[in-house]
Amino acid sequence: MQFSETHFVGVDVGGTKVAAGLVDSGGRITRQTRTPMVATDAVAGLAAVTSAIEAVYSAADLSPQLKSSISGIGVCAPGPLNPQTGVVINPPNLPCWRNFPLAAEIAKVYRLPVRVDNDGNAAALAEALWGAGRGYRSVFYATIGTGIGSGIIFDGRIYHGRTGAAAEGGHMSIDYRGPRCGCGKLGCIEALASGPAIARRASEQIAAGRPSSILQHAGGQVDGISSEIVGQAYRAGDPLAKEVLQETAMYLTVWLGNIVDLLEPDVMILGGGAASLLQPFFEEIRDLLPRWCVNSRCQDIPLLAAHYGADAGIAGGAALCLEVTATE
């Protein structure tokens, strides 16, 4: 194998783990590792991140030539954060970091350019550069899982807005009388179509007496129902599971209609665990989109499944580095 091409280290920081990987300039993750996120204080949090990076550098088959080809480190970190300065401001799930200069601290250790951004923006960039959005000028990306995050890419660049807080698409409300979201607003798409929202609606129906094999899949425990279990029941032909997922697809159709009317992107990409459950409904979303969109050509916009799955954070971190090298 030749190592003349550039490589990057992509890092995905979560509340309980740090994943890191070596990514080549074509977006291929060639090596990766995962370490616990021990964050008793700011120093310990930084040590967990550098430990994951060191694990990539210390891989047994990582030759000096390959190590020397690493030209940058990109980090997907929990927000709020400042993507221009690389300062993590006050993430709720990592209270050890308050106005912490994460990019600068990592750069001190490795003497490489370091870029920090949130996971939605970074994953959107990875999809635009290497994944399902490759070849499109404007990309709207959303990841649907425990929450709903999003990112907007114009001409290979992340759209950050005035202060870096743009593209919080998961907190667009589509029902001002809807359930309260964790952000405090009513009827956010995150409160209606995320993984926990799917599980909640199924649980409510079963608690109200609707028969369903969902309960059997959950071991007879209503509290054990998750979106993944709803998906299992749907694949086994359960009518309630299908109804819950169709309702979720309807919420997403309304939301994506707003996205099209606002942005008219060249492509829309959905990733994340809940999005994979909903992939059988993509065609249905496309068919219903004209009812919820004034754009007469809304069906010309492809709705695609994301290329990167659980490794989107690693690929996204690496993509941040490539954005810098391509535009500096």
Residue, then its C-alpha position, 0 to 999 in steps of 0.5 A: m500500500q502506498f501512503s503518499e496521499t494525505h490522511f486525517v484523524g477523525v474524532d467523535v466525542g460523546g458523553t460516554k465514549v470517544a471514537a477515533g479513526l484514520v481516514d484517507s483523502g477519499g473518505r475511507i476509514t482504514r483504522q479506528t478505535r474507541t475509548p471511554m470518555v472519562a470526564t471528571d474535569a476539563v483535564a480528564g476530558l481532554a486526556a480521554v480525547t488524546s488517548a483515543i487519538e494516541a490509540v490510532y497513532s499507536a496502531a501496530d501496523l501504522s508505519p512511520q511513513l503513514k504517520s507522517s502523512i497525517s495532516g490534520i485532526g478533526v473533532c466532532a464535539p457536543g455543542p454549543l461550541n464556536p466552530q471558528t475558534g474551536v472553543v466548546i462552550n457549555p455542552p449539557n452532556l459534558p459539563c466538565w468543559r465550559n468555554f474550553p479551547l479544545a482545538a487549541e489544546i489538541a493542537k498543542v499536543y500534536r502540532l497539527p491543524v485542528r478543527v472542531d464542529n458539531d456532529g450534524n455539520a461534520a457528518a453533512l460535510a462527510e456526506a457531501l464530500w465522500g458520501a451520498g451527497r457527492g457531486y451535489r452543490s447544496v446538501f441538506y443532511a439530517t441524522i435521526g436518532t436519539g435526537i435530530g441533528s442537521g447540517i447544510i452544505f453550500d459548495g463544499r462549505i458548512y453553512h454556520g450562520r452569523t454566530g455558528a449556531a445555524a442548521e438546528g433543523g431538529h428544533m424547527s417546530i411543525d406543531y405549536r400545540g405538539p409535545r414539548c421538546g427537550c429544548g423547551k419549544l413545542g412541536c419540534i420535529e425532534a419531539l415528533a420523529s426521533g427514536p424516543a418519539i417513535a417509541r413513545r407513540a408506540s408505548e402510548q398506543i399499547a398502554a391504551g389497549r392496542p394489541s401489538s406484537i411490539l410488546q412481545h418483542a419488548g419482552g412484555q415490558v412497555d418500558g422496554i419498547s424502543s424505536e429499534i423494537v418498533g422496527q423489528a415488529y414492523r418487519a414482522g408485519d405488525p400493523l401498529a408498528k407500521e402505523v407508528l412508522q407511517e405517522t413518523a414519515m408523515y411528520l418528516t414529510v411536513w418538515l422536509g416540505n419546509i426545508v425544500d421551500l426554505l433552501e431548495p437543496d440539490v439533495m436531501i440525505l437522512g442518516g442515523g438509526a431511526a432513519s434506517l428504520l424509515q428507509p422503506f417509507f422514503e418513496e412514500i415521503r417523496d410521493l406526499l411531498p407536493r402536498w406540503c411544499v409550494n415548490s412545484r419541482c420538489q420531487d426532483i430533489p433526491l431523498l437519499a439514505a446516508h452513506y456513513g452509519a455509526d462511523a459518521g462522526i469519525a468521517g465527519g471529523a476528517a472531513l472538517c480537515l479536508e474543508v480547511t485544506a481545500t479552502e485556506 
